[in-house]
Amino acid sequence: MTHEADLSSPEAGPSVSAAERRKKWLRLGGTIASIVLFTFALVVLYNVVNELDANEVKAAFARATWGQIGAALGFTALSYLMLTGYDVVALKAVTIQPVPYRIAALASFTSYAVSFTLGFPLLTAATVRYWIYSSIGLSAKVIASLTLIAGITFWLGMGVVLGTVMLAAPQSSATFTRLPQGMNMLIGAGVLGGVGAYLFMVNKGRRRLRVQGWSMRLPGVNVTLKQLALGAMDVIAGAAVLYVLLPQGSNVAFPAMLAAYVFACLLGIASHAPGGIGVFEATMLLALPGVPREPLLGALLVYRLCYYLIPFLIALALLGVRELSLRARRMQRTLNEVEREEKP
């Protein structure tokens, strides 16, 4: 297990007064970044809602049954539950300070819900995490390490799911890739080989990562296996959200859907568009040519509402309530101090 001391730079520590000043500026910077992020989130939300065609939304929901919508929301909840595990596992790897699950779950859920919608996950997710974790005393270096390890969990899950589907179900994968089955199996084996190489590396103790004087240790093999399981379950649950929303009678095999979903997510991430919007939809339209275009677009719209917009709104509400609660506590402490000073 890596402690906070493992994450420190090799340089000598600053004086106490300098450390306090730096901590003060970090708090101020975190507050300013949080305000900017929150404002940006509201602007994006306003634009997203304005760009929605009310008739299209009604038509999409009219085509989807209540059973489909309920199942989609259930798989959305399961996916975000797996995401909270990313932070729980990472925290055990980067700090000995106990962090309650409710704090880890809040930080994980809100950071992903916000970054999925706004894009630029390294910036937006890290800002939300810093906003929450710094209030309980975690340092910026620990939070940065946590964000990196959570990101590795996501990529490991993607790799395991993609490699397994392409190797075990090459025919289903060919529906999307348009490649021979042998080539799909070769790609799948290569992806799983990469995941295996990472496991071998951390198992052999080659876990130290250094970037411009900043140092951290990657989790060991036991933690990495937990990351693999969480990441894979998260990806599968995310794909299931869209799968249950497909028009009835689509006759799309879930392995084919899973492979297409992972590819669409990867291309969406590479585009740097918020939530991969546009790129994700275009990829799914190409990947599922057997599904009628209009109903598929409707299913994709409902998917975005269930998996992105609703969690985003909940995250903004939770962050707002938390900020008000923190400010109320600070005000109460200040009032208590004033009362104690005024007493004879």
Secondary structure, DSSP 8 states (H G I E B T S, - for coil): ---GGGGS-SS----HHHHHHHHHHHHHHHHHHHHHHHHHHHHHHHHHHHHS-HHHHHHHHHHS-HHHHHHHHHHHHHHHHHHHHHHHHHHHHH-SS---HHHHHHHHHHHHHHHHHH--HHHHHHHHHHHHHGGGT--HHHHHHHHHHHHHHHHHHHHHHHHHHHHH-HHHHHHHH---HHHHHHHHHHHHHHHHHHHHHHHTT--EEEETTEEEE---HHHHHHHHHHHHHHHHHHHHHHHTTS-TT----HHHHHHHHHHHHHHHHHHT-GGGTTHHHHHHHHH-TTS-HHHHHHHHHHHHIIIIIHHHHHHHHHHHHHHHHHHHHHHHHHHHHHHHHH--
